[in-house]
Amino acid sequence: MYDILRAQILNLDREPGTDLDEAALVKEIGISRTPVREAIIRLASEELVTILPNRGAMVAPINLTDFPRYLEAFDLLQRAVTRLAAIRRSDADMGAIEQAMQDFDTQARAGDPVATTIANRDFHNTIGAASGNRFLCDQYARMLNLGMRYSRFPFGIGTDDRDEEGLEQHLQNVMNDHHRIAQAIRARDAELAERLGHEHTILFRERIMKYLNDSKTTKIACAQSDVFSA
């Protein structure tokens, strides 16, 4: 049940802000109420669902106007955990990072946008774990969860919006970034790892802004700041 709902939310089949009625979900999917409730609680912990006191639950809204501030905070966290991972990673951490990197490559080449989004989150979470700082790791994981639906916009919400050629190139760019980041962490090059983490955030930002502009979705005025200067 959790996997079904998560895929529907990440794929935007269940639109942000729509109600998640337990009784309706039980009838729709044909299972008992307990796994539905457990799935909703688990998705709420990932901030994909909002639980409303005395009103049930709904798919968490996406506020596109928050995106610039989200990205500013995400960039700082990504630079920090990537730098610390290069300094502190163990051999076991490195193995987990490289396995997650290969898992992402597999999903990206398979063309499943939901599985690719999840694999991308998992790759970055292994870097967070390698940072050796549970406070940074926890906040980074939260930001990655929040970013999963932002990550869906570059892939196109409907078939008319998908830019297959651009998507293929974007995924290749992401894979290249992941490999360079992993290599820097393996080499314990903290300066390079931090810089590559920052550049990876810029790639994410530019792809989303291109999608929003091309699709004439609500424009976001991303204030230019030193954080995102080339």
N, C-alpha and C positions, 0 to 999 in steps of 0.2 A: 504493500500500500504506500509506504514511504517513497519507494522508487517511482511509482506511478505518478503520485502527486508532485514530487520534486521535478520530474521530467516535464509535466504539464506546465508547472510554474516557470521553469527555466526557459521553456520553449514558447512562453507567453500564450499558450493555449488557454490557460486560466489567467485572465487579464488582471493586472494590478488593481487592487481595490474591490474585487468581487468577493462576495460572501462565500465562506466554506461551511455549508450546513451539514452537520454530521449525519443527520437522518437521510438527507438527499444523497450524500456520498455513499452511505451504506446501500441504498437502493440502486444507485447508478453502477457501482462496482461489484456489488453482490457479496459483500463480506460483513462480518459482525462489526459492532460499534467500537469495540476495544482497539483493534489495529488502526482504525480511522483516527481515534482520539490520540493514540500513541504517535502516529505519523504527524499529526498537526502539532503536537508538542515538540517533536524533534525538529520539524521545519521552522517552528518559532525560535528554537535555539540557534538556527542558522540565519534568522532574520528574513526568511522568505515568507513567513506568515506572521500576522499580527493577531494576538489573542485579545479580544475585547471583553472586559468584565461584564458579565450578565448579558452579553450579546453574541457569544460564540466567537468565530474567527473569520478573518478575511485574508486574501492574498495581500502581502505587504505592498503598499503603494511605491511607485518609482517617481521620485521628484527630480526631473532632469535639471532643474535650476540649482540643485545641490551638487551637481556633478563637478564643477570646478573646485569647490572646497573639498569634496570627497577626494579628488585626485591629488590635491595639494597634500592632504594628510597621508594618503596612500604612498605617495612618492617618498616622503620622509621616512615612513616605516620600511618601505622596500629597500631604500638605500642603507638603512641601519642594519636590518637583518642580513642582507646580502654581504655587507662588509664584515659583520661579526661571524657569519658562517665561514668566510674565507680564513678568518683568524682561528676559530675554535673547532671547526668540524673534525669529527673522528673519521676513521676509515669506514665505520658502519654508516655514519651520516652520508659520506660520499657515495657509498653503494646505493643508499636509498634515493639520493638526488638523481643519480644516473639512471636508476630503474624507472623513477617517475618521469624523467625526461624521455626515455624510450616509450613509455606508456602513452605520453602525450603525442609523440610522433605517430604511433600506431593509430590512435583515435583520429588525429587530424587527417591522416591519409585515407582513413575509412569514410570520412565525410559526414560523420554524425555530429551535428553542432552541440547537442546537449552533452554527449560523452566527452567531446573535446573541451567544452567549458569546464566540466568537472575535473578532467585530467590536468588542465592548466592550473586550476586551484590547488590540486594535490601536489603538483610539482613545486609550486611556490611554498606550500606548507612544509614540505620537506626541508626547504632552505630555512624557513622560520625555525623549525625544530633544531637545525644545526647551529643556530645562532647562540644557543646556550643561555638564552635569557627568556624565561617563561613569561615575563610581563610583556615584552615586545612580541613574543611568539603569539600570545593570546590575542593581543590587539591586531596583529597582522592577519591572523586567521579570521577575525571578525570582519576586517576590511575586505579580505578575499571573498568571504561569503556575501557581503553587501555588493561586491563588484560583479558577481556571477551574472546577474541580469543585465547590468550595463554591458557586459561582454557579449551578450546576445545581439545587441543592436548592429555591430559590424557584420554579422552573418545574414542579416535580412530577416524581417518578421514574416514576410510572405514571399511566394515565388516571384512576384513582380519586382520585389525589392532586392533580390539576391544578385549580386555582381559576381558571377562565378569566377571570371578571370581575376578580378581584384581580390576576391576571397582566397583563391589559390596562392596568389603572391603574398598576401598578408600572412597566411598560415606558414608559408615557407620562411618569411621574415621572423615570425615568432619562434619557429624551430631553430633557426640560426641563432637568435638571441639566447634561447635556452642553452644551446650547446656552448656558446661563448661564456655565458655566466657560469655554467658548470665547470668549464675549463679553468676559469679564473679562481673559482673556489678550490678546485683540486690543486692548483698551483700556489694556493694561499696568498694570492695577490689581492690584498684588501682594497687598495686604491682602484684597481681595474674592476674588481667585482662591484664596488659601489657605483662606479661610473656606468657600467653596463646595466645595473639595476635601474638607474635613473633613465638611461636611454630606452630601456624596455617600457617604462612608464610613458615616455613620450610617444612611442610607437602605438601604444594602447589609446592614448588621447587622440592622436591624429587620425587613426582609423575610425574611431567613433565620431569625431567631428566631420569627417568626410561623409560618413553614412547619413548623419543628421542633415548636412547641407544638401547632399544629392537627393535625399528622399523628401526634402522640404518639410521635415519634422520640425517641431517647435525649436527655434534657434536658442542656443545657449551662448550667452556672452561670456566667453572664457577670458577673464582678465589676464593679460600678459604680465608675467612677473619674472623675477630673477630665477625662480624655481624652474621655469620652462623655457628660459632663453637658451638658444643653441650654444 
